[in-house]
Amino acid sequence: MKKLEVLYSEADLDKRIREIAVEINEYIGEDEAIIVANLKGAIPFYADLFRCLTGKVKMDFIETQSYIDNKSSGHVKIARDLSEDVKGKKIVIVEDILDTGLTFEHILKHLKHFHGAKEVKICVLLNKEANRKVVMKADWVGFDIPDHYVLGYGLDDNQYYRNLPYIGYWTE
Ligand code: IMP
């Protein structure tokens, strides 16, 4: 029978998110920054991280779609766009996981070409290097993980399990 193994507990996540927030606060300094969540999976991470930010920060959201039945379709589309004017501002995109890198490749192109964004930083909770299809590096990474399909804390398995307060993976 398959069993859900905990990879990162609530306490692990809380500790690491506070550490990342210190670094992002240093980066933002006195400037204004737009902190963008990539819906939907980033939401729990984003909410916890955002509460640890201390500077002049605004919220915004973008939604991308690329996964069909837990497999990357290789084609990324913007399903919901930003609402803030991001031109000339510091932007931090917050994402649950960096996997193939195709989502970020698309988001970065879109923000630069369509929104005139100059400085875009990437903050991911999880980095799964094994499946990378393009050169893509995050500026802040919570945890580097092996090639497991993970779920919980925003990450889904066919849209379920996003509500788990920890990150886990299935074992046989
Ligand atoms: P990328 O475009 O392949 O880098 O994938 C980014 C998106 O793929 C994430 O926002 C997730 O929605 C999804 N994803 C990739 N790996 C996993 C996983 O292990 N669990 C759940 N979702 C995943």
Backbone and ligand atoms as CSV (ligand in chain L), in Angstrom:
chain,resi,resn,atom,element,x,y,z
A,1,MET,N,N,0.839,-1.202,0.000
A,1,MET,CA,C,0.000,0.000,0.000
A,1,MET,C,C,0.869,1.245,0.000
A,2,LYS,N,N,0.516,2.239,-0.830
A,2,LYS,CA,C,1.387,3.406,-0.872
A,2,LYS,C,C,1.213,4.277,0.377
A,3,LYS,N,N,2.333,4.852,0.789
A,3,LYS,CA,C,2.388,5.587,2.050
A,3,LYS,C,C,2.989,6.964,1.781
A,4,LEU,N,N,2.453,7.959,2.476
A,4,LEU,CA,C,2.975,9.318,2.294
A,4,LEU,C,C,4.103,9.580,3.289
A,5,GLU,N,N,5.283,9.778,2.757
A,5,GLU,CA,C,6.489,10.021,3.576
A,5,GLU,C,C,6.706,11.530,3.702
A,6,VAL,N,N,6.986,11.988,4.916
A,6,VAL,CA,C,7.230,13.435,5.096
A,6,VAL,C,C,8.658,13.769,4.668
A,7,LEU,N,N,8.770,14.761,3.777
A,7,LEU,CA,C,10.095,15.216,3.339
A,7,LEU,C,C,10.510,16.445,4.160
A,8,TYR,N,N,9.592,17.401,4.299
A,8,TYR,CA,C,9.850,18.586,5.134
A,8,TYR,C,C,8.636,18.853,6.010
A,9,SER,N,N,8.881,18.913,7.301
A,9,SER,CA,C,7.790,19.129,8.268
A,9,SER,C,C,7.432,20.616,8.321
A,10,GLU,N,N,6.367,20.921,9.043
A,10,GLU,CA,C,5.966,22.321,9.217
A,10,GLU,C,C,7.099,23.122,9.847
A,11,ALA,N,N,7.780,22.514,10.823
A,11,ALA,CA,C,8.877,23.214,11.517
A,11,ALA,C,C,10.051,23.457,10.564
A,12,ASP,N,N,10.360,22.460,9.710
A,12,ASP,CA,C,11.446,22.630,8.720
A,12,ASP,C,C,11.125,23.802,7.791
A,13,LEU,N,N,9.876,23.833,7.333
A,13,LEU,CA,C,9.462,24.863,6.377
A,13,LEU,C,C,9.529,26.238,7.023
A,14,ASP,N,N,9.001,26.332,8.231
A,14,ASP,CA,C,8.969,27.613,8.949
A,14,ASP,C,C,10.383,28.178,9.134
A,15,LYS,N,N,11.307,27.320,9.571
A,15,LYS,CA,C,12.686,27.755,9.828
A,15,LYS,C,C,13.346,28.266,8.542
A,16,ARG,N,N,13.198,27.488,7.474
A,16,ARG,CA,C,13.869,27.849,6.213
A,16,ARG,C,C,13.265,29.117,5.605
A,17,ILE,N,N,11.939,29.262,5.718
A,17,ILE,CA,C,11.280,30.440,5.140
A,17,ILE,C,C,11.747,31.710,5.854
A,18,ARG,N,N,11.922,31.633,7.161
A,18,ARG,CA,C,12.412,32.812,7.901
A,18,ARG,C,C,13.826,33.172,7.460
A,19,GLU,N,N,14.642,32.154,7.175
A,19,GLU,CA,C,16.022,32.424,6.721
A,19,GLU,C,C,16.010,33.113,5.348
A,20,ILE,N,N,15.170,32.607,4.451
A,20,ILE,CA,C,15.094,33.198,3.105
A,20,ILE,C,C,14.596,34.653,3.201
A,21,ALA,N,N,13.603,34.880,4.065
A,21,ALA,CA,C,13.025,36.224,4.199
A,21,ALA,C,C,14.079,37.246,4.622
A,22,VAL,N,N,14.999,36.840,5.482
A,22,VAL,CA,C,16.067,37.755,5.916
A,22,VAL,C,C,16.859,38.212,4.686
A,23,GLU,N,N,17.173,37.260,3.795
A,23,GLU,CA,C,17.962,37.598,2.602
A,23,GLU,C,C,17.162,38.467,1.631
A,24,ILE,N,N,15.881,38.181,1.484
A,24,ILE,CA,C,15.060,38.988,0.569
A,24,ILE,C,C,14.891,40.402,1.138
A,25,ASN,N,N,14.732,40.508,2.434
A,25,ASN,CA,C,14.634,41.837,3.059
A,25,ASN,C,C,15.900,42.650,2.799
A,26,GLU,N,N,17.042,41.993,2.866
A,26,GLU,CA,C,18.317,42.686,2.581
A,26,GLU,C,C,18.352,43.155,1.136
A,27,TYR,N,N,17.888,42.297,0.236
A,27,TYR,CA,C,17.886,42.629,-1.192
A,27,TYR,C,C,16.960,43.820,-1.467
A,28,ILE,N,N,15.797,43.842,-0.876
A,28,ILE,CA,C,14.826,44.909,-1.147
A,28,ILE,C,C,15.294,46.242,-0.537
A,29,GLY,N,N,15.817,46.170,0.649
A,29,GLY,CA,C,16.313,47.381,1.320
A,29,GLY,C,C,15.249,48.453,1.412
A,30,GLU,N,N,15.557,49.649,0.936
A,30,GLU,CA,C,14.633,50.790,1.014
A,30,GLU,C,C,13.756,50.908,-0.232
A,31,ASP,N,N,13.973,50.031,-1.212
A,31,ASP,CA,C,13.233,50.141,-2.475
A,31,ASP,C,C,11.819,49.582,-2.357
A,32,GLU,N,N,11.039,49.884,-3.415
A,32,GLU,CA,C,9.711,49.275,-3.477
A,32,GLU,C,C,9.839,47.981,-4.284
A,33,ALA,N,N,9.186,46.926,-3.843
A,33,ALA,CA,C,9.260,45.656,-4.574
A,33,ALA,C,C,7.869,45.060,-4.737
A,34,ILE,N,N,7.684,44.400,-5.874
A,34,ILE,CA,C,6.430,43.680,-6.110
A,34,ILE,C,C,6.757,42.196,-5.917
A,35,ILE,N,N,6.042,41.577,-5.005
A,35,ILE,CA,C,6.264,40.161,-4.720
A,35,ILE,C,C,5.128,39.395,-5.406
A,36,VAL,N,N,5.505,38.598,-6.396
A,36,VAL,CA,C,4.503,37.948,-7.253
A,36,VAL,C,C,4.436,36.448,-6.952
A,37,ALA,N,N,3.236,35.972,-6.673
A,37,ALA,CA,C,3.048,34.524,-6.496
A,37,ALA,C,C,2.602,33.925,-7.814
A,38,ASN,N,N,3.205,32.807,-8.185
A,38,ASN,CA,C,2.709,32.071,-9.351
A,38,ASN,C,C,1.656,31.075,-8.857
A,39,LEU,N,N,0.400,31.354,-9.203
A,39,LEU,CA,C,-0.729,30.535,-8.737
A,39,LEU,C,C,-0.715,29.168,-9.415
A,40,LYS,N,N,-1.234,28.110,-8.798
A,40,LYS,CA,C,-1.806,28.183,-7.464
A,40,LYS,C,C,-0.831,27.691,-6.401
A,41,GLY,N,N,0.092,26.837,-6.824
A,41,GLY,CA,C,0.921,26.088,-5.871
A,41,GLY,C,C,1.747,26.919,-4.907
A,42,ALA,N,N,2.069,28.164,-5.284
A,42,ALA,CA,C,2.964,28.970,-4.443
A,42,ALA,C,C,2.255,29.568,-3.226
A,43,ILE,N,N,0.934,29.523,-3.196
A,43,ILE,CA,C,0.172,30.294,-2.204
A,43,ILE,C,C,0.572,30.085,-0.728
A,44,PRO,N,N,0.649,28.858,-0.213
A,44,PRO,CA,C,1.034,28.715,1.205
A,44,PRO,C,C,2.439,29.261,1.482
A,45,PHE,N,N,3.382,28.936,0.613
A,45,PHE,CA,C,4.756,29.432,0.749
A,45,PHE,C,C,4.763,30.959,0.677
A,46,TYR,N,N,4.059,31.493,-0.316
A,46,TYR,CA,C,3.999,32.944,-0.512
A,46,TYR,C,C,3.436,33.645,0.725
A,47,ALA,N,N,2.336,33.118,1.254
A,47,ALA,CA,C,1.683,33.759,2.408
A,47,ALA,C,C,2.614,33.773,3.614
A,48,ASP,N,N,3.307,32.664,3.851
A,48,ASP,CA,C,4.215,32.598,5.003
A,48,ASP,C,C,5.430,33.489,4.795
A,49,LEU,N,N,5.951,33.506,3.582
A,49,LEU,CA,C,7.116,34.343,3.275
A,49,LEU,C,C,6.752,35.826,3.346
A,50,PHE,N,N,5.637,36.168,2.754
A,50,PHE,CA,C,5.227,37.577,2.673
A,50,PHE,C,C,5.090,38.196,4.065
A,51,ARG,N,N,4.612,37.406,5.015
A,51,ARG,CA,C,4.442,37.912,6.387
A,51,ARG,C,C,5.772,38.184,7.069
A,52,CYS,N,N,6.855,37.638,6.531
A,52,CYS,CA,C,8.190,37.876,7.119
A,52,CYS,C,C,8.920,39.018,6.420
A,53,LEU,N,N,8.291,39.610,5.406
A,53,LEU,CA,C,8.960,40.708,4.701
A,53,LEU,C,C,8.667,42.014,5.426
A,54,THR,N,N,9.653,42.890,5.471
A,54,THR,CA,C,9.522,44.077,6.324
A,54,THR,C,C,9.478,45.387,5.539
A,55,GLY,N,N,9.862,45.341,4.254
A,55,GLY,CA,C,10.007,46.597,3.495
A,55,GLY,C,C,8.732,47.045,2.811
A,56,LYS,N,N,8.943,47.913,1.788
A,56,LYS,CA,C,7.827,48.482,1.028
A,56,LYS,C,C,7.460,47.483,-0.079
A,57,VAL,N,N,6.611,46.538,0.255
A,57,VAL,CA,C,6.306,45.469,-0.698
A,57,VAL,C,C,4.820,45.445,-1.072
A,58,LYS,N,N,4.569,45.140,-2.331
A,58,LYS,CA,C,3.191,44.983,-2.802
A,58,LYS,C,C,2.989,43.545,-3.252
A,59,MET,N,N,1.731,43.088,-3.159
A,59,MET,CA,C,1.398,41.732,-3.637
A,59,MET,C,C,0.948,41.782,-5.090
A,60,ASP,N,N,1.289,40.763,-5.838
A,60,ASP,CA,C,0.655,40.563,-7.142
A,60,ASP,C,C,0.672,39.073,-7.480
A,61,PHE,N,N,-0.106,38.715,-8.504
A,61,PHE,CA,C,-0.285,37.296,-8.835
A,61,PHE,C,C,-0.244,37.069,-10.339
A,62,ILE,N,N,0.320,35.930,-10.698
A,62,ILE,CA,C,0.302,35.513,-12.100
A,62,ILE,C,C,-0.113,34.043,-12.057
A,63,GLU,N,N,-0.752,33.561,-13.102
A,63,GLU,CA,C,-1.083,32.126,-13.116
A,63,GLU,C,C,-0.610,31.514,-14.426
A,64,THR,N,N,0.160,30.437,-14.297
A,64,THR,CA,C,0.637,29.741,-15.490
A,64,THR,C,C,0.075,28.322,-15.472
A,65,GLN,N,N,-0.075,27.769,-16.652
A,65,GLN,CA,C,-0.535,26.380,-16.734
A,65,GLN,C,C,0.367,25.599,-17.666
A,66,SER,N,N,0.831,24.446,-17.212
A,66,SER,CA,C,1.667,23.611,-18.075
A,66,SER,C,C,1.485,22.127,-17.795
A,67,TYR,N,N,0.951,21.814,-16.619
A,67,TYR,CA,C,0.859,20.400,-16.246
A,67,TYR,C,C,-0.482,19.782,-16.628
A,68,ILE,N,N,-0.409,18.585,-17.226
A,68,ILE,CA,C,-1.623,17.808,-17.503
A,68,ILE,C,C,-1.394,16.446,-16.860
A,69,ASP,N,N,-2.264,16.048,-15.915
A,69,ASP,CA,C,-2.150,14.760,-15.217
A,69,ASP,C,C,-0.750,14.520,-14.657
A,70,ASN,N,N,-0.230,15.506,-13.907
A,70,ASN,CA,C,1.075,15.385,-13.240
A,70,ASN,C,C,2.268,15.294,-14.191
A,71,LYS,N,N,2.083,15.606,-15.475
A,71,LYS,CA,C,3.201,15.591,-16.437
A,71,LYS,C,C,3.294,16.968,-17.076
A,72,SER,N,N,4.528,17.475,-17.203
A,72,SER,CA,C,4.718,18.761,-17.848
A,72,SER,C,C,4.383,18.612,-19.327
A,73,SER,N,N,3.477,19.462,-19.843
A,73,SER,CA,C,3.094,19.367,-21.257
A,73,SER,C,C,4.177,19.983,-22.136
A,74,GLY,N,N,5.104,20.739,-21.511
A,74,GLY,CA,C,6.166,21.389,-22.276
A,74,GLY,C,C,5.704,22.712,-22.859
A,75,HIS,N,N,4.405,22.988,-22.790
A,75,HIS,CA,C,3.878,24.244,-23.315
A,75,HIS,C,C,3.289,25.046,-22.158
A,76,VAL,N,N,3.837,26.237,-21.916
A,76,VAL,CA,C,3.393,27.049,-20.779
A,76,VAL,C,C,2.540,28.209,-21.290
A,77,LYS,N,N,1.399,28.455,-20.634
A,77,LYS,CA,C,0.618,29.638,-21.019
A,77,LYS,C,C,0.272,30.466,-19.785
A,78,ILE,N,N,0.138,31.766,-19.992
A,78,ILE,CA,C,-0.241,32.673,-18.902
A,78,ILE,C,C,-1.769,32.665,-18.827
A,79,ALA,N,N,-2.302,32.115,-17.725
A,79,ALA,CA,C,-3.755,32.026,-17.575
A,79,ALA,C,C,-4.308,33.260,-16.852
A,80,ARG,N,N,-3.437,33.938,-16.067
A,80,ARG,CA,C,-3.847,35.178,-15.391
A,80,ARG,C,C,-2.610,36.061,-15.312
A,81,ASP,N,N,-2.798,37.340,-15.673
A,81,ASP,CA,C,-1.630,38.225,-15.722
A,81,ASP,C,C,-1.572,39.150,-14.499
A,82,LEU,N,N,-0.446,39.841,-14.335
A,82,LEU,CA,C,-0.251,40.776,-13.222
A,82,LEU,C,C,-1.268,41.912,-13.283
A,83,SER,N,N,-1.503,42.558,-12.139
A,83,SER,CA,C,-2.365,43.742,-12.165
A,83,SER,C,C,-1.591,45.008,-11.805
A,84,GLU,N,N,-0.414,44.864,-11.184
A,84,GLU,CA,C,0.403,46.030,-10.804
A,84,GLU,C,C,1.284,46.471,-11.967
A,85,ASP,N,N,1.653,47.759,-11.960
A,85,ASP,CA,C,2.630,48.243,-12.926
A,85,ASP,C,C,4.014,47.926,-12.354
A,86,VAL,N,N,4.735,47.054,-13.017
A,86,VAL,CA,C,5.997,46.569,-12.446
A,86,VAL,C,C,7.220,47.251,-13.071
A,87,LYS,N,N,6.970,48.116,-14.040
A,87,LYS,CA,C,8.082,48.780,-14.751
A,87,LYS,C,C,9.014,49.501,-13.786
A,88,GLY,N,N,10.297,49.215,-13.888
A,88,GLY,CA,C,11.291,49.920,-13.070
A,88,GLY,C,C,11.344,49.487,-11.612
A,89,LYS,N,N,10.506,48.537,-11.219
A,89,LYS,CA,C,10.486,48.100,-9.809
A,89,LYS,C,C,11.234,46.779,-9.658
A,90,LYS,N,N,11.647,46.517,-8.433
A,90,LYS,CA,C,12.229,45.213,-8.135
A,90,LYS,C,C,11.074,44.202,-8.085
A,91,ILE,N,N,11.267,43.073,-8.736
A,91,ILE,CA,C,10.213,42.047,-8.756
A,91,ILE,C,C,10.797,40.736,-8.236
A,92,VAL,N,N,10.065,40.101,-7.343
A,92,VAL,CA,C,10.472,38.771,-6.873
A,92,VAL,C,C,9.325,37.815,-7.195
A,93,ILE,N,N,9.601,36.825,-8.040
A,93,ILE,CA,C,8.578,35.815,-8.348
A,93,ILE,C,C,8.738,34.667,-7.361
A,94,VAL,N,N,7.643,34.321,-6.714
A,94,VAL,CA,C,7.667,33.249,-5.720
A,94,VAL,C,C,6.949,32.033,-6.297
A,95,GLU,N,N,7.640,30.892,-6.246
A,95,GLU,CA,C,7.103,29.678,-6.866
A,95,GLU,C,C,7.328,28.486,-5.927
A,96,ASP,N,N,6.434,27.504,-6.008
A,96,ASP,CA,C,6.581,26.319,-5.162
A,96,ASP,C,C,7.803,25.487,-5.535
A,97,ILE,N,N,7.957,25.219,-6.854
A,97,ILE,CA,C,9.038,24.314,-7.262
A,97,ILE,C,C,9.594,24.695,-8.630
A,98,LEU,N,N,10.901,24.597,-8.759
A,98,LEU,CA,C,11.573,24.788,-10.051
A,98,LEU,C,C,11.957,23.396,-10.536
A,99,ASP,N,N,11.341,22.990,-11.641
A,99,ASP,CA,C,11.520,21.618,-12.128
A,99,ASP,C,C,12.205,21.650,-13.498
A,100,THR,N,N,11.433,21.644,-14.602
A,100,THR,CA,C,12.076,21.702,-15.925
A,100,THR,C,C,12.669,23.087,-16.191
A,101,GLY,N,N,12.087,24.106,-15.566
A,101,GLY,CA,C,12.541,25.492,-15.794
A,101,GLY,C,C,11.728,26.184,-16.874
A,102,LEU,N,N,10.836,25.425,-17.547
A,102,LEU,CA,C,10.071,26.000,-18.661
A,102,LEU,C,C,9.099,27.089,-18.199
A,103,THR,N,N,8.518,26.900,-17.003
A,103,THR,CA,C,7.580,27.903,-16.485
A,103,THR,C,C,8.299,29.231,-16.277
A,104,PHE,N,N,9.456,29.181,-15.645
A,104,PHE,CA,C,10.192,30.426,-15.392
A,104,PHE,C,C,10.715,31.043,-16.682
A,105,GLU,N,N,11.117,30.209,-17.620
A,105,GLU,CA,C,11.589,30.740,-18.900
A,105,GLU,C,C,10.477,31.592,-19.515
A,106,HIS,N,N,9.250,31.065,-19.463
A,106,HIS,CA,C,8.101,31.760,-20.040
A,106,HIS,C,C,7.752,33.019,-19.240
A,107,ILE,N,N,7.748,32.909,-17.913
A,107,ILE,CA,C,7.396,34.060,-17.078
A,107,ILE,C,C,8.414,35.197,-17.273
A,108,LEU,N,N,9.694,34.859,-17.274
A,108,LEU,CA,C,10.734,35.891,-17.410
A,108,LEU,C,C,10.602,36.615,-18.751
A,109,LYS,N,N,10.385,35.863,-19.824
A,109,LYS,CA,C,10.207,36.467,-21.156
A,109,LYS,C,C,8.992,37.394,-21.136
A,110,HIS,N,N,7.901,36.904,-20.569
A,110,HIS,CA,C,6.647,37.665,-20.521
A,110,HIS,C,C,6.840,38.976,-19.733
A,111,LEU,N,N,7.469,38.894,-18.573
A,111,LEU,CA,C,7.648,40.095,-17.741
A,111,LEU,C,C,8.564,41.104,-18.421
A,112,LYS,N,N,9.593,40.619,-19.078
A,112,LYS,CA,C,10.527,41.544,-19.738
A,112,LYS,C,C,9.914,42.155,-20.990
A,113,HIS,N,N,9.356,41.333,-21.847
A,113,HIS,CA,C,8.864,41.835,-23.134
A,113,HIS,C,C,7.505,42.508,-23.038
A,114,PHE,N,N,6.619,41.974,-22.238
A,114,PHE,CA,C,5.251,42.504,-22.186
A,114,PHE,C,C,5.093,43.588,-21.122
A,115,HIS,N,N,5.812,43.443,-19.986
A,115,HIS,CA,C,5.638,44.396,-18.878
A,115,HIS,C,C,6.824,45.343,-18.716
A,116,GLY,N,N,7.871,45.174,-19.494
A,116,GLY,CA,C,9.033,46.062,-19.409
A,116,GLY,C,C,9.787,45.929,-18.099
A,117,ALA,N,N,9.713,44.751,-17.496
A,117,ALA,CA,C,10.418,44.541,-16.222
A,117,ALA,C,C,11.920,44.441,-16.474
A,118,LYS,N,N,12.690,45.046,-15.567
A,118,LYS,CA,C,14.143,44.986,-15.735
A,118,LYS,C,C,14.758,43.958,-14.803
A,119,GLU,N,N,14.446,44.107,-13.516
A,119,GLU,CA,C,15.107,43.269,-12.516
A,119,GLU,C,C,14.115,42.263,-11.940
A,120,VAL,N,N,14.234,41.019,-12.359
A,120,VAL,CA,C,13.317,39.986,-11.860
A,120,VAL,C,C,14.124,38.922,-11.128
A,121,LYS,N,N,13.790,38.701,-9.866
A,121,LYS,CA,C,14.465,37.665,-9.085
A,121,LYS,C,C,13.513,36.487,-8.886
A,122,ILE,N,N,14.100,35.328,-8.662
A,122,ILE,CA,C,13.310,34.103,-8.518
A,122,ILE,C,C,13.522,33.492,-7.131
A,123,CYS,N,N,12.418,33.219,-6.460
A,123,CYS,CA,C,12.488,32.566,-5.150
A,123,CYS,C,C,11.635,31.302,-5.205
A,124,VAL,N,N,12.264,30.144,-5.030
A,124,VAL,CA,C,11.511,28.882,-5.050
A,124,VAL,C,C,11.700,28.140,-3.731
A,125,LEU,N,N,10.647,27.480,-3.312
A,125,LEU,CA,C,10.773,26.686,-2.093
A,125,LEU,C,C,11.595,25.436,-2.375
A,126,LEU,N,N,11.312,24.782,-3.527
A,126,LEU,CA,C,12.009,23.535,-3.855
A,126,LEU,C,C,12.691,23.637,-5.215
A,127,ASN,N,N,13.854,23.046,-5.318
A,127,ASN,CA,C,14.586,23.014,-6.580
A,127,ASN,C,C,14.875,21.559,-6.942
A,128,LYS,N,N,14.275,21.121,-8.077
A,128,LYS,CA,C,14.471,19.739,-8.537
A,128,LYS,C,C,15.326,19.806,-9.802
A,129,GLU,N,N,16.619,19.676,-9.625
A,129,GLU,CA,C,17.579,19.870,-10.716
A,129,GLU,C,C,17.493,18.764,-11.783
A,130,ALA,N,N,17.114,17.557,-11.368
A,130,ALA,CA,C,17.191,16.371,-12.236
A,130,ALA,C,C,16.431,16.489,-13.558
A,131,ASN,N,N,15.316,17.234,-13.571
A,131,ASN,CA,C,14.484,17.306,-14.782
A,131,ASN,C,C,14.687,18.566,-15.602
A,132,ARG,N,N,15.707,19.338,-15.301
A,132,ARG,CA,C,15.856,20.637,-15.952
A,132,ARG,C,C,15.980,20.495,-17.470
A,133,LYS,N,N,15.201,21.316,-18.201
A,133,LYS,CA,C,15.254,21.275,-19.677
A,133,LYS,C,C,15.904,22.524,-20.251
A,134,VAL,N,N,15.962,23.596,-19.447
A,134,VAL,CA,C,16.606,24.837,-19.890
A,134,VAL,C,C,17.507,25.319,-18.760
A,135,VAL,N,N,18.448,26.207,-19.074
A,135,VAL,CA,C,19.314,26.731,-18.014
A,135,VAL,C,C,18.498,27.726,-17.193
A,136,MET,N,N,18.283,27.407,-15.934
A,136,MET,CA,C,17.477,28.287,-15.070
A,136,MET,C,C,17.947,28.116,-13.635
A,137,LYS,N,N,18.243,29.249,-12.995
A,137,LYS,CA,C,18.752,29.205,-11.630
A,137,LYS,C,C,17.940,30.165,-10.775
A,138,ALA,N,N,17.511,29.707,-9.619
A,138,ALA,CA,C,16.755,30.590,-8.726
A,138,ALA,C,C,17.729,31.405,-7.869
A,139,ASP,N,N,17.291,32.594,-7.463
A,139,ASP,CA,C,18.125,33.445,-6.608
A,139,ASP,C,C,18.044,33.001,-5.146
A,140,TRP,N,N,16.868,32.473,-4.760
A,140,TRP,CA,C,16.709,31.914,-3.417
A,140,TRP,C,C,16.036,30.549,-3.539
A,141,VAL,N,N,16.624,29.559,-2.889
A,141,VAL,CA,C,16.074,28.192,-2.913
A,141,VAL,C,C,15.879,27.728,-1.476
A,142,GLY,N,N,14.686,27.224,-1.182
A,142,GLY,CA,C,14.449,26.666,0.151
A,142,GLY,C,C,15.226,25.380,0.342
A,143,PHE,N,N,14.948,24.410,-0.527
A,143,PHE,CA,C,15.585,23.090,-0.426
A,143,PHE,C,C,15.831,22.523,-1.823
A,144,ASP,N,N,17.013,21.905,-2.013
A,144,ASP,CA,C,17.285,21.142,-3.237
A,144,ASP,C,C,16.770,19.733,-2.990
A,145,ILE,N,N,15.917,19.248,-3.895
A,145,ILE,CA,C,15.318,17.922,-3.651
A,145,ILE,C,C,15.679,16.922,-4.751
A,146,PRO,N,N,15.672,15.624,-4.418
A,146,PRO,CA,C,15.893,14.599,-5.452
A,146,PRO,C,C,14.675,14.478,-6.363
A,147,ASP,N,N,14.758,13.599,-7.330
A,147,ASP,CA,C,13.707,13.469,-8.336
A,147,ASP,C,C,12.482,12.710,-7.821
A,148,HIS,N,N,11.790,13.281,-6.851
A,148,HIS,CA,C,10.531,12.718,-6.340
A,148,HIS,C,C,9.396,13.615,-6.806
A,149,TYR,N,N,8.222,13.045,-7.037
A,149,TYR,CA,C,7.041,13.890,-7.220
A,149,TYR,C,C,6.534,14.226,-5.825
A,150,VAL,N,N,6.603,15.493,-5.462
A,150,VAL,CA,C,6.258,15.891,-4.095
A,150,VAL,C,C,4.890,16.564,-4.055
A,151,LEU,N,N,4.285,16.538,-2.897
A,151,LEU,CA,C,2.969,17.169,-2.753
A,151,LEU,C,C,2.813,17.751,-1.354
A,152,GLY,N,N,1.781,18.579,-1.211
A,152,GLY,CA,C,1.517,19.232,0.070
A,152,GLY,C,C,2.054,20.655,0.086
A,153,TYR,N,N,1.573,21.456,1.038
A,153,TYR,CA,C,2.005,22.841,1.209
A,153,TYR,C,C,1.909,23.595,-0.130
A,154,GLY,N,N,0.772,23.402,-0.815
A,154,GLY,CA,C,0.533,24.080,-2.089
A,154,GLY,C,C,0.736,23.188,-3.298
A,155,LEU,N,N,1.629,22.211,-3.169
A,155,LEU,CA,C,1.910,21.323,-4.312
A,155,LEU,C,C,0.819,20.266,-4.407
A,156,ASP,N,N,0.381,19.999,-5.640
A,156,ASP,CA,C,-0.770,19.112,-5.805
A,156,ASP,C,C,-0.434,17.786,-6.463
A,157,ASP,N,N,-1.372,16.854,-6.288
A,157,ASP,CA,C,-1.386,15.607,-7.029
A,157,ASP,C,C,-2.781,15.610,-7.649
A,158,ASN,N,N,-2.848,15.944,-8.938
A,158,ASN,CA,C,-4.136,16.141,-9.610
A,158,ASN,C,C,-5.070,17.070,-8.828
A,159,GLN,N,N,-4.522,18.163,-8.378
A,159,GLN,CA,C,-5.240,19.254,-7.671
A,159,GLN,C,C,-5.552,18.955,-6.204
A,160,TYR,N,N,-5.285,17.730,-5.733
A,160,TYR,CA,C,-5.515,17.417,-4.321
A,160,TYR,C,C,-4.220,17.571,-3.522
A,161,TYR,N,N,-4.356,17.530,-2.211
A,161,TYR,CA,C,-3.244,17.543,-1.229
A,161,TYR,C,C,-2.563,18.894,-1.046
A,162,ARG,N,N,-3.026,19.942,-1.732
A,162,ARG,CA,C,-2.389,21.250,-1.572
A,162,ARG,C,C,-2.518,21.742,-0.134
A,163,ASN,N,N,-3.527,21.224,0.583
A,163,ASN,CA,C,-3.832,21.690,1.947
A,163,ASN,C,C,-2.933,21.076,3.026
A,164,LEU,N,N,-2.121,20.079,2.695
A,164,LEU,CA,C,-1.256,19.488,3.722
A,164,LEU,C,C,-0.273,20.551,4.234
A,165,PRO,N,N,-0.033,20.598,5.535
A,165,PRO,CA,C,0.867,21.630,6.068
A,165,PRO,C,C,2.352,21.280,5.930
A,166,TYR,N,N,2.638,20.091,5.402
A,166,TYR,CA,C,4.031,19.649,5.208
A,166,TYR,C,C,4.214,19.211,3.750
A,167,ILE,N,N,5.473,18.909,3.384
A,167,ILE,CA,C,5.742,18.399,2.033
A,167,ILE,C,C,6.091,16.923,2.133
A,168,GLY,N,N,5.458,16.126,1.296
A,168,GLY,CA,C,5.702,14.686,1.334
A,168,GLY,C,C,5.786,14.083,-0.050
A,169,TYR,N,N,6.053,12.790,-0.089
A,169,TYR,CA,C,6.072,12.035,-1.358
A,169,TYR,C,C,5.589,10.619,-1.091
A,170,TRP,N,N,5.086,9.980,-2.136
A,170,TRP,CA,C,4.548,8.620,-2.001
A,170,TRP,C,C,5.656,7.579,-2.021
A,171,THR,N,N,5.560,6.601,-1.123
A,171,THR,CA,C,6.460,5.443,-1.185
A,171,THR,C,C,5.571,4.190,-1.296
A,172,GLU,N,N,6.136,3.114,-1.806
A,172,GLU,CA,C,5.341,1.872,-1.963
A,172,GLU,C,C,5.217,1.143,-0.632
L,1,IMP,P1,P,8.578,23.591,-14.448
L,1,IMP,O1,O,8.002,24.472,-15.510
L,1,IMP,O2,O,8.785,22.194,-14.946
L,1,IMP,O3,O,9.803,24.142,-13.777
L,1,IMP,O4,O,7.482,23.308,-13.377
L,1,IMP,C1,C,6.972,24.183,-12.498
L,1,IMP,C2,C,5.595,23.676,-12.084
L,1,IMP,O5,O,5.467,22.265,-12.226
L,1,IMP,C3,C,5.373,23.923,-10.619
L,1,IMP,O6,O,4.808,25.172,-10.408
L,1,IMP,C4,C,4.426,22.810,-10.220
L,1,IMP,O7,O,3.101,23.206,-10.437
L,1,IMP,C5,C,4.734,21.680,-11.167
L,1,IMP,N1,N,5.560,20.624,-10.536
L,1,IMP,C6,C,6.804,20.236,-10.883
L,1,IMP,N2,N,7.244,19.247,-10.107
L,1,IMP,C7,C,6.253,18.995,-9.226
L,1,IMP,C8,C,6.131,18.073,-8.115
L,1,IMP,O8,O,7.017,17.284,-7.770
L,1,IMP,N3,N,4.942,18.135,-7.432
L,1,IMP,C9,C,3.931,18.979,-7.750
L,1,IMP,N4,N,4.026,19.847,-8.768
L,1,IMP,C10,C,5.172,19.857,-9.503
